[in-house]
Amino acid sequence: MPRLRREAVLLTAAQQLGGAVRALEAAVAYARQREQFGAPIGSFQAVKHLCAEMLVRVEIARSAVYAASVTGNPAEVAGAKLLADEAAEGNARDCLQVHGGAGFTWEADVRLALKRARLRAQAWQRAAGGAEVLADGHIAL
């Protein structure tokens, strides 16, 4: 993979990581604010689990993106992009789930997170291409 393309893939992974973090922050803020049955929805176990899974995806992707930015190894860059794509799309879906029907309205910017995550997932390196680069990197070792 040429150097400039590798850097573009890595920067896209970093953007995806930022989107995943933003979706997590939006979900947690809404869960603290929104009340149902006299309690914040963040106190419900199902919402806690969604937010916890979102945090795990963010931290895994963060580690991969940071490591790939230090080494610049094509296999690590491809893996970081795959993990960041999964974190961004998964967190955007879960953020919409936490917001419920309000997340799909024009007034909420939450709906844009999923659209942007899916668009960036197709940029510079798709999942199949990333898996191929990752597999080639492991075979060469």
Residue, then its C-alpha position, 0 to 999 in steps of 0.5 A: m500500500p503506497r504511503l499516501r494511501r496508507e496515511a489517508v486510511l489512517l486519517t479516515a480511521a481517526q475520523q471514525l474513532g472521533g465519530a464513535v466517541r461523539a456518538l458515545e458522548a451523545a448517548v450518555a448525555y441523553a441517557r442522563q437527561r431523558e426520564q421515563f417512569g420517573a427515573p433517568i433512562g441511564s439507570f435502566q440496565a439495558v441502556k447501561h449495557l448499550c453504553a458500556e458496549m459503546l465504550v468498549r468499542v471506542e477503547i479497542a479502536r482507540s488503541a488500534v488507531y494509536a498503535a497504527s499511527v506510531t508504527g505505520n505498518p500497513a497491516e496495523v493501519a488496515g486493522a485500525k480502519l476495520l476496528a474504527d469502522e465497526a466502532a463508528e457504525g456500532n456506536a451510531r446505531d446504539c446511540l440511535q437506540v438510546h435516543g429512540g424515535a427522537g433520534f430519527t427526527w430532523e431536529a436530532d443530529v444523531r441520525l447524521a452520525l450513522k450516515r457519516a459512519r457508513l460513508r467513511a467506512q467506504a472511503w479509502q479502504r472497504a472492509a473486504g480490502g482491509a481484511e485482505v491487507l490484514a491477512d497479507g500482513h499476517i502471512a508475511l510475518 
